[in-house]
Amino acid sequence: MANHTVYSDVVEINAPIELVWDILLDFDRYPDWNPFTYRVETDLVIGNKVDLYVKLPKRGQRLQTEYVREVSPYQRLSWGMTMGAEFLLTALREQILNPISASCCTYQSTDAFAGMLTPVVKLLFQNSIKDGFNAMAYALKERAEYLYSCQKVA
């Protein structure tokens, strides 16, 4: 069975991990800053549905329905899907935060694919997924650092 993972850049964010986590969970504000996933509908209950409205670079807009797999505050947010039977295709998207200091952390997004259709997904979507993940990662950095700078001034 084929396996493949798409990785975003590891982005250093000069803002507290708590602030970055809050931004990731503030789905109502995604249209204000997120160029990749511009809308998310979920209650973040493990096993429940996540409707993701994404703009894949060079591939257009689409609705992707996945299911919440993990919500570990200040560490990891993940959801995934199975297309047909597991041997055909599974995907697990993880958004990972790691602390560097009290006012700095890293963010990375991954999408791990497994199953017979993995080579097709890799061929058709890998570059668009990576570009979208990077667009979101750097937009998250910009938003978090801006909001943190406003907090420090206030």
C-alpha positions as YAML, in Angstrom:
chain: A
units: angstrom
residues:
- id: 1
  name: MET
  ca: [0.00, 0.00, 0.00]
- id: 2
  name: ALA
  ca: [1.35, 3.43, -0.95]
- id: 3
  name: ASN
  ca: [2.00, 6.07, 1.70]
- id: 4
  name: HIS
  ca: [2.91, 9.72, 1.24]
- id: 5
  name: THR
  ca: [2.95, 12.83, 3.46]
- id: 6
  name: VAL
  ca: [2.77, 16.45, 2.33]
- id: 7
  name: TYR
  ca: [4.51, 18.90, 4.68]
- id: 8
  name: SER
  ca: [4.23, 22.66, 5.00]
- id: 9
  name: ASP
  ca: [7.24, 24.69, 5.96]
- id: 10
  name: VAL
  ca: [7.96, 24.83, 9.68]
- id: 11
  name: VAL
  ca: [7.07, 28.44, 10.43]
- id: 12
  name: GLU
  ca: [8.42, 30.25, 13.48]
- id: 13
  name: ILE
  ca: [5.79, 32.54, 14.97]
- id: 14
  name: ASN
  ca: [6.82, 35.32, 17.34]
- id: 15
  name: ALA
  ca: [3.71, 35.10, 19.50]
- id: 16
  name: PRO
  ca: [2.68, 32.95, 22.47]
- id: 17
  name: ILE
  ca: [1.49, 29.45, 21.60]
- id: 18
  name: GLU
  ca: [-1.81, 30.16, 23.44]
- id: 19
  name: LEU
  ca: [-2.58, 33.03, 21.07]
- id: 20
  name: VAL
  ca: [-1.74, 30.96, 18.00]
- id: 21
  name: TRP
  ca: [-3.95, 28.13, 19.26]
- id: 22
  name: ASP
  ca: [-6.83, 30.55, 19.84]
- id: 23
  name: ILE
  ca: [-6.49, 31.82, 16.26]
- id: 24
  name: LEU
  ca: [-6.54, 28.25, 14.91]
- id: 25
  name: LEU
  ca: [-9.78, 27.53, 16.77]
- id: 26
  name: ASP
  ca: [-11.50, 30.84, 15.90]
- id: 27
  name: PHE
  ca: [-13.14, 29.46, 12.77]
- id: 28
  name: ASP
  ca: [-15.51, 32.43, 12.47]
- id: 29
  name: ARG
  ca: [-12.52, 34.67, 11.67]
- id: 30
  name: TYR
  ca: [-10.89, 32.39, 9.08]
- id: 31
  name: PRO
  ca: [-12.26, 34.46, 6.18]
- id: 32
  name: ASP
  ca: [-10.36, 37.48, 7.60]
- id: 33
  name: TRP
  ca: [-6.93, 35.91, 7.29]
- id: 34
  name: ASN
  ca: [-6.83, 32.35, 5.94]
- id: 35
  name: PRO
  ca: [-6.22, 32.16, 2.18]
- id: 36
  name: PHE
  ca: [-6.40, 28.35, 2.08]
- id: 37
  name: THR
  ca: [-9.21, 27.23, 4.38]
- id: 38
  name: TYR
  ca: [-11.54, 30.19, 4.27]
- id: 39
  name: ARG
  ca: [-14.38, 28.53, 6.20]
- id: 40
  name: VAL
  ca: [-14.60, 25.68, 8.73]
- id: 41
  name: GLU
  ca: [-17.75, 24.24, 10.28]
- id: 42
  name: THR
  ca: [-17.26, 21.85, 13.21]
- id: 43
  name: ASP
  ca: [-17.88, 21.41, 16.91]
- id: 44
  name: LEU
  ca: [-14.41, 19.82, 17.38]
- id: 45
  name: VAL
  ca: [-15.88, 16.74, 19.06]
- id: 46
  name: ILE
  ca: [-13.73, 13.69, 18.32]
- id: 47
  name: GLY
  ca: [-15.37, 11.66, 15.54]
- id: 48
  name: ASN
  ca: [-17.67, 14.48, 14.42]
- id: 49
  name: LYS
  ca: [-17.71, 16.07, 11.01]
- id: 50
  name: VAL
  ca: [-15.51, 18.95, 9.86]
- id: 51
  name: ASP
  ca: [-16.64, 20.79, 6.73]
- id: 52
  name: LEU
  ca: [-13.61, 22.50, 5.22]
- id: 53
  name: TYR
  ca: [-14.05, 25.07, 2.48]
- id: 54
  name: VAL
  ca: [-10.68, 25.30, 0.79]
- id: 55
  name: LYS
  ca: [-9.07, 27.16, -2.09]
- id: 56
  name: LEU
  ca: [-6.51, 24.84, -3.61]
- id: 57
  name: PRO
  ca: [-3.95, 26.83, -5.59]
- id: 58
  name: LYS
  ca: [-4.39, 26.04, -9.29]
- id: 59
  name: ARG
  ca: [-7.30, 23.70, -8.42]
- id: 60
  name: GLY
  ca: [-10.06, 26.07, -7.28]
- id: 61
  name: GLN
  ca: [-12.51, 25.97, -4.41]
- id: 62
  name: ARG
  ca: [-13.98, 22.83, -2.94]
- id: 63
  name: LEU
  ca: [-15.80, 21.49, 0.09]
- id: 64
  name: GLN
  ca: [-13.89, 18.73, 1.88]
- id: 65
  name: THR
  ca: [-15.67, 16.81, 4.65]
- id: 66
  name: GLU
  ca: [-13.43, 15.11, 7.19]
- id: 67
  name: TYR
  ca: [-13.76, 13.93, 10.79]
- id: 68
  name: VAL
  ca: [-12.12, 15.24, 13.97]
- id: 69
  name: ARG
  ca: [-9.34, 12.91, 15.13]
- id: 70
  name: GLU
  ca: [-7.45, 14.86, 17.81]
- id: 71
  name: VAL
  ca: [-7.71, 18.13, 19.72]
- id: 72
  name: SER
  ca: [-4.72, 18.49, 22.06]
- id: 73
  name: PRO
  ca: [-4.73, 22.10, 23.28]
- id: 74
  name: TYR
  ca: [-1.63, 24.10, 22.35]
- id: 75
  name: GLN
  ca: [-0.15, 21.06, 20.57]
- id: 76
  name: ARG
  ca: [-2.14, 19.39, 17.81]
- id: 77
  name: LEU
  ca: [-5.36, 19.68, 15.84]
- id: 78
  name: SER
  ca: [-6.15, 16.92, 13.38]
- id: 79
  name: TRP
  ca: [-8.88, 15.56, 11.17]
- id: 80
  name: GLY
  ca: [-9.03, 12.94, 8.51]
- id: 81
  name: MET
  ca: [-11.08, 11.04, 6.00]
- id: 82
  name: THR
  ca: [-11.46, 7.71, 4.27]
- id: 83
  name: MET
  ca: [-12.51, 7.51, 0.62]
- id: 84
  name: GLY
  ca: [-14.45, 4.31, 0.16]
- id: 85
  name: ALA
  ca: [-12.63, 1.47, 1.89]
- id: 86
  name: GLU
  ca: [-9.45, 2.19, 3.84]
- id: 87
  name: PHE
  ca: [-7.35, 0.32, 1.31]
- id: 88
  name: LEU
  ca: [-8.36, 2.90, -1.34]
- id: 89
  name: LEU
  ca: [-7.44, 6.14, 0.42]
- id: 90
  name: THR
  ca: [-7.12, 7.60, 3.88]
- id: 91
  name: ALA
  ca: [-5.84, 11.04, 4.79]
- id: 92
  name: LEU
  ca: [-4.86, 12.60, 8.12]
- id: 93
  name: ARG
  ca: [-4.30, 16.35, 8.34]
- id: 94
  name: GLU
  ca: [-2.40, 17.54, 11.37]
- id: 95
  name: GLN
  ca: [-1.66, 21.06, 12.50]
- id: 96
  name: ILE
  ca: [1.17, 20.99, 14.99]
- id: 97
  name: LEU
  ca: [2.39, 23.67, 17.40]
- id: 98
  name: ASN
  ca: [5.67, 23.43, 19.30]
- id: 99
  name: PRO
  ca: [6.79, 25.94, 21.95]
- id: 100
  name: ILE
  ca: [10.15, 27.67, 21.62]
- id: 101
  name: SER
  ca: [9.71, 30.16, 24.46]
- id: 102
  name: ALA
  ca: [6.89, 31.94, 26.29]
- id: 103
  name: SER
  ca: [6.46, 34.28, 23.32]
- id: 104
  name: CYS
  ca: [7.46, 32.10, 20.36]
- id: 105
  name: CYS
  ca: [6.39, 28.80, 18.78]
- id: 106
  name: THR
  ca: [6.48, 26.88, 15.53]
- id: 107
  name: TYR
  ca: [3.59, 25.77, 13.34]
- id: 108
  name: GLN
  ca: [3.54, 23.04, 10.73]
- id: 109
  name: SER
  ca: [0.78, 21.35, 8.82]
- id: 110
  name: THR
  ca: [0.95, 17.85, 7.35]
- id: 111
  name: ASP
  ca: [-1.36, 15.63, 5.34]
- id: 112
  name: ALA
  ca: [-0.53, 11.91, 5.43]
- id: 113
  name: PHE
  ca: [-2.09, 9.77, 2.71]
- id: 114
  name: ALA
  ca: [-2.27, 5.99, 2.56]
- id: 115
  name: GLY
  ca: [-3.94, 3.56, 0.20]
- id: 116
  name: MET
  ca: [-4.00, 2.51, -3.42]
- id: 117
  name: LEU
  ca: [-5.06, 5.95, -4.67]
- id: 118
  name: THR
  ca: [-2.15, 7.73, -2.95]
- id: 119
  name: PRO
  ca: [-0.05, 7.96, -6.16]
- id: 120
  name: VAL
  ca: [-2.97, 9.65, -7.93]
- id: 121
  name: VAL
  ca: [-3.47, 12.14, -5.08]
- id: 122
  name: LYS
  ca: [0.26, 12.81, -5.05]
- id: 123
  name: LEU
  ca: [0.35, 13.43, -8.78]
- id: 124
  name: LEU
  ca: [-2.76, 15.62, -8.93]
- id: 125
  name: PHE
  ca: [-2.79, 17.47, -5.62]
- id: 126
  name: GLN
  ca: [0.57, 17.42, -3.82]
- id: 127
  name: ASN
  ca: [1.80, 20.81, -5.05]
- id: 128
  name: SER
  ca: [-1.56, 22.51, -4.51]
- id: 129
  name: ILE
  ca: [-1.85, 21.09, -0.99]
- id: 130
  name: LYS
  ca: [1.68, 22.17, -0.09]
- id: 131
  name: ASP
  ca: [1.13, 25.65, -1.55]
- id: 132
  name: GLY
  ca: [-2.15, 25.97, 0.34]
- id: 133
  name: PHE
  ca: [-0.62, 24.77, 3.60]
- id: 134
  name: ASN
  ca: [2.24, 27.26, 3.25]
- id: 135
  name: ALA
  ca: [-0.14, 30.11, 2.43]
- id: 136
  name: MET
  ca: [-2.09, 29.32, 5.59]
- id: 137
  name: ALA
  ca: [1.05, 28.90, 7.73]
- id: 138
  name: TYR
  ca: [2.51, 32.26, 6.75]
- id: 139
  name: ALA
  ca: [-0.87, 33.98, 7.07]
- id: 140
  name: LEU
  ca: [-1.22, 32.50, 10.57]
- id: 141
  name: LYS
  ca: [2.24, 33.86, 11.43]
- id: 142
  name: GLU
  ca: [1.29, 37.31, 10.16]
- id: 143
  name: ARG
  ca: [-2.02, 37.37, 12.04]
- id: 144
  name: ALA
  ca: [-0.59, 36.06, 15.32]
- id: 145
  name: GLU
  ca: [2.38, 38.43, 15.29]
- id: 146
  name: TYR
  ca: [0.12, 41.38, 14.49]
- id: 147
  name: LEU
  ca: [-2.35, 40.53, 17.28]
- id: 148
  name: TYR
  ca: [0.51, 39.95, 19.72]
- id: 149
  name: SER
  ca: [2.08, 43.28, 18.88]
- id: 150
  name: CYS
  ca: [-1.28, 44.97, 19.51]
- id: 151
  name: GLN
  ca: [-1.55, 43.23, 22.92]
- id: 152
  name: LYS
  ca: [1.93, 44.40, 23.90]
- id: 153
  name: VAL
  ca: [1.04, 48.01, 23.05]
- id: 154
  name: ALA
  ca: [-2.27, 47.97, 24.93]
...
